[in-house]
């Protein structure tokens, strides 16, 4: 029997990220904008080129205020720190967008937990 309970949430989590990757719906970027000032308008334009208006989960590091502040008010975007990434938010998003630093942080934390 292949239920959530029998696989465990960790397996569902990995499966959802794998599905996004295989479907071309997981993206890794250096950042959405350059400079020191947050800009929702600039982030929206850059993000639309990546996700084409689909519902997106943007994953950043805790230190990345520039990207976090730039996307937090976009209606089709949910932003999380890498250490908050969870199954529900991955399932709820059509695309998952990691900054390079956030992906490295996420992978390092997963390896530390083994």
C-alpha positions in Angstrom: 0.0 0.0 0.0 1.5 3.3 -1.1 0.0 5.9 1.3 1.5 9.0 2.8 1.5 7.4 6.2 3.4 4.3 4.9 6.0 6.4 3.0 6.5 9.1 5.6 6.4 12.8 4.9 10.1 13.0 4.0 9.5 10.7 1.0 6.5 12.8 -0.1 8.6 15.9 0.2 11.4 14.5 -1.9 9.0 13.1 -4.5 7.3 16.6 -4.9 10.7 18.3 -5.4 11.7 15.6 -7.8 8.5 16.0 -9.7 9.0 19.8 -10.0 12.6 19.2 -11.3 11.6 16.5 -13.8 8.8 18.7 -15.1 11.0 21.7 -15.6 9.3 23.5 -12.7 12.2 23.8 -10.3 14.6 26.7 -11.1 17.9 27.9 -9.5 18.8 31.5 -10.0 21.6 33.8 -8.7 19.0 36.4 -7.7 16.0 38.3 -9.2 17.7 41.7 -9.2 21.0 43.5 -8.7 21.8 46.3 -6.4 21.0 47.1 -2.8 17.4 48.3 -3.0 14.4 45.9 -3.0 12.1 46.4 -6.1 8.9 44.5 -6.4 8.4 45.7 -10.0 11.9 44.5 -11.1 11.4 41.2 -9.3 8.0 40.6 -10.9 9.4 41.1 -14.4 12.4 38.8 -13.7 10.2 36.2 -12.1 7.6 36.2 -14.9 10.4 35.3 -17.3 11.0 32.2 -15.2 7.6 31.0 -14.1 5.4 32.7 -16.8 2.7 33.9 -14.3 2.3 30.5 -12.6 2.0 30.2 -8.8 5.6 30.2 -7.4 7.4 29.3 -4.2 10.6 31.4 -4.0 13.2 30.0 -1.5 15.9 32.3 -0.2 18.4 32.4 2.6 17.7 34.2 5.9 20.3 36.8 4.9 18.7 37.5 1.5 16.6 40.5 2.4 16.9 42.0 -1.1 15.0 39.1 -2.9 12.7 38.3 0.0 11.5 41.9 0.3 11.2 42.2 -3.4 8.8 39.3 -3.9 6.9 39.2 -0.6 4.0 41.3 -1.9 3.5 39.5 -5.3 0.1 37.8 -5.2 1.2 34.6 -7.0 4.4 34.2 -5.0 5.0 32.6 -1.6 8.5 33.2 -0.2 10.2 31.0 2.4 13.6 30.7 3.9 15.5 27.6 2.9 15.2 26.1 6.4 11.4 26.5 6.4 10.8 24.6 3.1 8.0 22.1 3.7 5.9 19.6 1.8 2.7 21.7 1.8 4.3 24.7 0.2 6.0 22.6 -2.5 2.7 20.9 -3.3 0.9 24.2 -3.3 3.3 25.8 -5.8 3.4 25.2 -9.5 7.0 26.3 -9.7 9.8 26.3 -7.1 12.5 28.9 -7.5 15.6 28.7 -5.4 18.4 31.2 -5.2 21.7 29.5 -5.6 22.6 30.2 -2.0 19.3 28.9 -0.7 19.6 25.7 -2.6 23.2 25.2 -1.2 21.9 25.9 2.3 19.0 23.5 1.9 21.2 20.7 0.6 23.8 21.3 3.4 21.1 21.2 6.1 19.6 17.9 4.6 23.1 16.3 4.6 23.7 17.5 8.2 20.5 15.8 9.3 21.5 12.4 7.9 
